[in-house]
Amino acid sequence: MLEDLFKMVTTRFNGDEKNETKEFRCPRCQNSCGADELQKNMWVCPECGYHARMNARDRIAITCDKGTFKEYDKDMQTANPIDFPGYEEKIGAMQEKTGLTEAVVTGECTIHGEPCIIGVMDSHFMMASMGSVVGEKITRAFERAAEKKLPLILFTASGGARMQEGLVSLMQMAKTSGAAARLSEAGVLYITVLTDPTTGGVTASFASLGDIIIAEPKVLVGFAGRRVIEGTIKQRLPEDFQSAEFLLENGFVDFICERKSMRRTIAHLIRLHRPPVKSSAETSPTEKSSDTSSSESTSKTPKERPASKENDDNTGSSGNASNAGNANSVGKSDSAGKSDRSDKPGKSEGIFGAHKNKPGKGAGKNG
Amino acid sequence: MAENMSGAANVSQEREITPFERLMIVRNKNRPTIRDYIPLIFTDFFELHGDRFYGDDGAILGGIGRLEGTPVTIIAEVKGRDIYENKASNFAMPHPEGYRKALRLAHQAEKFHRPVICFIDTPGAFCGVEAEKRGQGEAIARSLAEFMTLKTPVISLVLGEGGSGGALALGVCDELAMLENASYSVISPRGFASILWKDPSREEEACGIMRITSHDALSLGICEEIIPEPEGGAHNDPETTAENIAEFLVKTLNKKMAKDIDVLLNERYNKFRKIGEFME
């Protein structure tokens, strides 16, 4: 079923693989821009808002508070469980090319002052396929989160199970999902952020098990490879098939969030899941956030709805189009809860309220 | 694939049969399916349908029956014996509603303290537009997570092909057995050859290196027992094969049902937790 998946994801998205050093050609809108410009725009296509792939190092840099990331299991390396010919060499070459030991980096950090455990998969390393090391590091992240009662945030990206480890890699799906189930039983928050591309065995295991599932705009998320399906139905599939927006429409992600607002969104969600503090006034002191170390942070509390600030962050044509889904979903809840919004502004509205300010395009897009 | 098969003492060491030949035995048109085995292994079988959300998937059969008098829940992937059966069962390739039906019945079993017996026999979960729309990935993921914490014994058995996540969705269990010629793999050998060598016709070669046989799964610590098949394959003597399966199930169920549920759940978690090879 994973047939062609690797081929598909590498050819279809070749743009950002090759041009990291010179020029970025967007695989969605085919427009080009300089690598510097792309980086300044947080690796988001300035034309269409496609959220391009990032390496784990950059992702950690834009997500964690500066200097807070402490890596777990840094030196864990894969063995060759089924004695697959040439596997060690392949791994060695990937390590040299990417500077990573494996396809996932896990560790502990704070985000806007909120302590959490974080895992970032890096598609530049063998398409972030899941073998023994990815499975073990992710499982340990779940177990540590349960033990330390810290929220777990996983940024997923993967071509699926790693062929070169055969059945052993398939079993990592059961292992990680079992660990996710245990974390859930422990009552600890688990957030997944689906990034480009999340497919195959990772979609069919821990990526789909978050308490809250967020996706970045226009990323590819699916189970089976596009070509496999096209082969089965003997038809071309529409462009947006298996996109984040497609998943939102079909009910498999909670919302789509832009990269620019990701840090803040995650921090807010973590705060919303803090156990209530007893005997405090209705304006809960738990919201007194320590955003100090963040570069982009502007002091704010969720109660004063930071609509205008969010807007600043979200300027650029990308925001409007790619947030269509989110704007739409907010729009619905918005109109439903309009009456009580004025007297008690909910925290959740504070986060997403920004998009209300530009409902025109969003609503039009989805309608 | 001359592997050291320590622990497989009860299986005759038929070196001549290659993994590819075993795959051909498994794909034999006359190989018994779950519908052949049920009347030979269970009594009082009632089939139960539907996932209560979307529909009833013919690729997964579920129901309640008795194994030597003990009520058990049976969940199985269904290969067809002819084109009509195969049409109804989508060639044993489940849609999300199939996995959701399986999970519904598993939770029902948990409620009534019935053990669950899963029979795996699929080339893989179905790949199609509707399957994606209804969340194939989510359905499998949910299965994996919830079987892991299901508070009743779960035994799985690979009857024929155990293809990828579609097989694993019924494979999170306390003990896994495989029929001798059955295979269990991360992807079909054809898909494997297609991805790694861009040449699906090198299927036989892929079988040679993928380690997909029951003996491989045993030596990798993924399956606990190999159930012998009559010479030439199960189709040559379905009754004897069914007896062998029943014998394994009774023995294993007695063992698992005697355990405290917390112990059982810990052992189940650790059975998968320990799989993987790495260096630190």
Contacts between the chains, C-beta under 8 A, distances in Angstrom:
chain1	res1	chain2	res2	distance
A	1	B	124	4.2
A	1	B	125	6.2
A	1	B	127	5.1
A	1	B	163	7.3
A	1	B	164	5.5
A	1	B	165	7.3
A	1	B	166	6.9
A	1	B	187	6.9
A	1	B	188	7.6
A	1	B	191	6.9
A	2	B	164	7.0
A	2	B	187	5.1
A	2	B	191	6.0
A	2	B	195	6.9
A	3	B	187	7.2
A	3	B	188	7.6
A	3	B	190	7.4
A	3	B	191	3.8
A	3	B	194	5.1
A	3	B	195	6.4
A	3	B	200	7.9
A	4	B	194	6.6
A	4	B	195	7.0
A	5	B	195	7.1
A	6	B	195	5.3
A	7	B	195	6.9
A	7	B	198	7.3
A	73	B	280	7.1
A	75	B	280	6.1
A	76	B	278	5.4
A	76	B	279	7.3
A	76	B	280	5.2
A	77	B	278	6.3
A	77	B	279	5.0
A	77	B	280	7.7
A	78	B	277	7.2
A	78	B	278	5.5
A	78	B	279	7.7
A	79	B	277	3.9
A	79	B	278	5.8
A	79	B	279	5.8
A	80	B	277	7.5
A	81	B	220	7.0
A	81	B	276	7.4
A	81	B	277	4.1
A	82	B	209	7.6
A	82	B	210	7.4
A	82	B	211	4.7
A	82	B	216	7.9
A	82	B	220	7.5
A	84	B	209	6.6
A	85	B	209	6.8
A	131	B	276	7.9
A	132	B	276	3.6
A	132	B	277	5.2
A	132	B	278	4.8
A	133	B	276	7.7
A	133	B	278	5.0
A	135	B	276	5.4
A	136	B	276	5.2
A	136	B	278	5.8
A	139	B	273	6.9
A	161	B	164	7.6
A	161	B	165	7.8
A	161	B	186	5.0
A	161	B	187	7.4
A	163	B	186	6.5
A	163	B	187	6.5
A	163	B	192	5.9
A	163	B	195	6.0
A	163	B	196	5.9
A	165	B	186	7.7
A	166	B	185	6.9
A	166	B	186	5.4
A	166	B	210	5.4
A	166	B	211	5.2
A	166	B	212	7.4
A	167	B	184	5.9
A	167	B	185	6.2
A	167	B	186	5.8
A	167	B	211	6.6
A	167	B	212	7.1
A	167	B	216	7.2
A	167	B	217	6.2
A	167	B	220	6.1
A	167	B	222	5.7
A	168	B	220	6.2
A	168	B	222	7.6
A	168	B	275	6.2
A	168	B	276	6.2
A	168	B	277	6.8
A	169	B	186	5.6
A	170	B	164	6.6
A	170	B	165	7.2
A	170	B	168	5.8
A	170	B	184	8.0
A	170	B	185	7.5
A	170	B	186	4.2
A	171	B	168	7.6
A	171	B	222	6.0
A	171	B	272	6.0
A	171	B	275	4.3
A	171	B	276	7.4
A	172	B	275	7.4
A	172	B	276	6.4
A	173	B	140	7.9
A	173	B	144	6.1
A	173	B	165	6.2
A	173	B	168	6.0
A	174	B	144	5.3
A	174	B	148	7.1
A	174	B	168	6.0
A	174	B	171	7.1
A	174	B	172	5.1
A	174	B	272	4.6
A	175	B	272	4.5
A	175	B	273	5.9
A	175	B	275	6.2
A	175	B	276	7.1
A	177	B	141	5.9
A	177	B	144	3.6
A	177	B	145	4.4
A	177	B	148	6.5
A	177	B	172	7.7
A	178	B	144	7.0
A	178	B	145	6.8
A	178	B	148	3.7
A	178	B	149	7.7
A	178	B	172	7.1
A	178	B	268	7.9
A	178	B	269	5.4
A	178	B	272	5.7
A	178	B	273	7.2
A	179	B	273	7.7
A	180	B	145	5.6
A	181	B	145	4.0
A	181	B	146	6.9
A	181	B	148	5.0
A	181	B	149	4.8
A	182	B	148	7.8
A	182	B	149	7.4
A	182	B	269	7.1
A	184	B	145	7.5
A	185	B	149	6.6
A	200	B	165	7.8
A	201	B	164	7.8
A	201	B	165	5.8
A	201	B	186	7.9
A	203	B	137	3.5
A	203	B	138	7.9
A	203	B	141	7.4
A	204	B	125	7.8
A	204	B	136	7.2
A	204	B	137	4.4
A	204	B	140	4.0
A	204	B	141	5.3
A	204	B	144	7.8
A	204	B	165	4.5
A	205	B	140	7.5
A	205	B	141	5.1
A	205	B	144	5.9
A	205	B	165	7.9
A	206	B	141	7.1
A	207	B	137	7.5
A	207	B	141	7.4
A	208	B	135	7.6
A	208	B	137	5.2
A	208	B	138	4.3
A	208	B	141	3.9
A	208	B	142	7.3
A	209	B	141	5.3
A	209	B	142	7.4
A	209	B	145	5.6
A	222	B	132	5.7
A	222	B	137	7.1
A	223	B	125	7.3
A	223	B	127	7.5
A	223	B	131	7.2
A	223	B	132	6.2
A	223	B	136	4.2
A	223	B	137	3.9
A	223	B	140	7.5
A	223	B	165	7.9
A	224	B	125	7.9
A	224	B	127	3.5
A	224	B	128	7.6
A	224	B	131	7.2
A	224	B	132	6.7
A	224	B	136	7.0
A	225	B	127	7.6
A	228	B	127	4.8
A	229	B	127	5.3
A	229	B	128	5.8
A	229	B	129	6.3
A	229	B	132	7.1
A	232	B	127	5.7
A	232	B	128	5.5
A	233	B	128	6.3
A	233	B	129	6.3
A	237	B	129	7.0
A	241	B	129	7.3
A	241	B	132	7.4
A	242	B	132	6.2
A	250	B	133	5.2
A	250	B	134	7.4
A	250	B	135	6.9
A	251	B	135	7.6
A	252	B	135	5.1
A	252	B	137	8.0
A	252	B	138	5.7
